[in-house]
Amino acid sequence: MSSWLVYTIGFFAQLLFSGRSVFQWILSEKSKKVLTPSLFWQLSLIASFLMFLYGYLRSDFAIMLGQALTYFIYIRNLQLQGEWIKIHKYLRFLLWIFPVLIVILGYNNNIYDADRLFKNEDIPFWLLMLGIVSQVVFTLRFIYQWIYSEKHKESLLPLGFWLLSFTGSTLIIIYSIYRADPVLFAGHAIGIVMYARNMVILRRQLRS
């Protein structure tokens, strides 16, 4: 696949990620409290779908890992909001199996190669470790959010979510600079501002 098409997939995924954050941020600014609209999770799921594909096409294990860990949490939040059941059952089935399906198909067609992911000559070992740590920290925000939401029986975005978002995003920006990845840099450079702003809004909300 040509590089311009691969980057197009990546930039479109980041555009959706940024769009969900901007939408959530605007709603939160208007209401003076942090909100969790269902569109946030719908756009997250679509963007994650595309970003996983982008990471696969770029042979970037760190990107694939990050998306695989959060993909099903997006689905769970849609379930908590009662939106998942509204999606056609065949599309729901496809979305459930997609991450596993793409790896299986790639392996059977001799496209998937573990050495290609873990021994990419464009990503030295230290940079791969930085990428993995960055994605794990960034992913922990949704694991934290998921546990918090399960405890409260509703989809919520607590302060810990935004703190982990800010920290993880900062690390990913550093990774993207060394990796020379404009897709990751553009997406997280925009996101980090909104994460900081949501922390401010939520702290004011908690104080009041």
N, C-alpha and C positions, 0 to 999 in steps of 0.2 A: 504494500500500500504506500502511496506517495506521502512524503513528509508533510506536505501542505494540508492533505486531508486529515492526517493524524492530529496535527496542531489545531485544525478546525474543530474536530471532535472535542479536544481538550479545552479550547477557548469557549466553546458553546456550553460545556459542562460547568466551567467556572462562571460563565455569565448567569447560568441558572442558580448556582450557589450564591452568587452576589445578589441576584434578584430576590431570592428568598429572604436574605438578610436585610436588604433595603426595605422590602415590604414589611417585615416584622418590626424593623426599627421605626419606620414612619408611623405604624399603628401604635407602637409603644410611646412614641413622642406625643402623639395626639391624646392618648389616654392617661399619660403621665405614670404609667406602670408597664412592666414587661408583660407582653401578651404572647400567646403561642397559637397563631392561626393555623388552621388545617392546611392552607396553601403552602406554609413553610415546610411541612413534612412532604407534601406532594412534589414540590419542586426539588426537595432534598433527594427523594427517591429517584427521580428522573436523572438528576445531575450525577448521583452516585453510579447509576447504571452506565452512563456515558464515561465517567471518570475512570471506572474500573476498566472499561474497554481501552481507554487512552493509555492507562498504565501498562496494560497487556501489550499494546502495540508499540510502546516505548521500551518494553522489556525492563520496566521499573518496578521491582518487587515492593518497594516502600509504598508506592502509590496504590498498588493492588491490595496490599495488606490493610492500609487505612480504610479503603472503601469496603472491603469485605467485612471488616469488623463493625462498621456502622450501618451497612445496608439493611440488615434485618431489624435494627433498632428503629429505623425510619418506618418500617412496616408496622412494628409494634405500636409506635405512637399514633399511626393512622388507625390502628385497631382500637386504641384507647379513646380516640375521638369519634369512633363510629363511622369513619370514612372509608376504611378498607373494604367493608362489606358492599359498598356502593360500586366498587370496581368490578367489571365483568369477570366471571369466575375463570375463564380461560386466560385472561390477561394476568389475573392474580397468580395463577399457576405458573405462567411464564416468568413472572417477576420473582417468585419463590426460588425457582431452579436456575435462574440465569447465571449467577457466579460460578456454580458448579458446572453447568452445561458448557460454558465457554472454555473452561480448563480441560474438560473431557474431550471436547471436539478438537481443541488445539493439540492435545496429546495424541489422539488417534490419527491426526493428519500430519504428525511430525512437525508441528509448528511450536508446540509447547516444549521447552527444554529447560530443566532446572538450572543447568550451567549458564544458560542465556540470562536467567534472572539473577542468579547469585554471583556470577563471574563476568558481569558486563564490564568490558575493559574501559568503558566511559565512566564507570562508577567505582572508584577504588574502595577498598574494604572500609576504611574509616568514614567515607562519605555515605556508604550504604548503611553503616551503623547509625550515623547521624539521621539519615532519612527514616530509618525504622523507629528510632527513639522519638523523633518528631511526630511521626504518624501515630505512635502509641499514645503519646501525651495528648495529641489532638483528639484521638479516638476515645480516650478516657472521659472526655467531657460528655459524650453520649451514653457511655456506660453509667456514669454518675447520674446523668439526667434520667436514664431509664429506671434505675433503682429508686431514685427520688420520686419519679412519677408513679411507679408501681406502688410505693408506700402510700402515696396520697390519692391513688386511684383516678388520677387525671394527668393529662399531658402538661408538664410545667417546665420552665426554663429557669432554674435557681441560680444564685450567685456563683456557686462552684462551677457551673457550666461555663459561665463567661470568663472566669479566671483561667480555667483550663484551655478555653478557646484562645485567649490572648497569648498564653505561654506557648501552646502548641503552634499557633500561627507564626509567632516570632521565630521559632526554631525552623519551621518549614521555609520561611523566607530566606534564612541563612542557607539552608540546604539548596533552595532553588537558585541562589546566586552561584554557588559552587558547581551545581549541576547544569547551569546555563539553561534553565527551564523557564521560559517567559510565561507559560500557562500557570504554573504554580505561583510565580512571583506576583503576577497581576491579580490573581484571585485573592491571595492572602494579604497583599498590600492594601486592598480595599476593605477586606474583612476585619483587619485588626483595628481599624478606626471605629467600626460599628460595635465590636466586642467591648472596647473601652467605654463607648457611650452607653451601652446597655448596663455596664457595671455602675456607672454614675446614676442612671435612672433607677435601677433596682435598689441601690443604697438609699436614695432619697425616699423611695417607696417604703422600704423597711423602717426608716426613721419616722415616717409619718404614721 
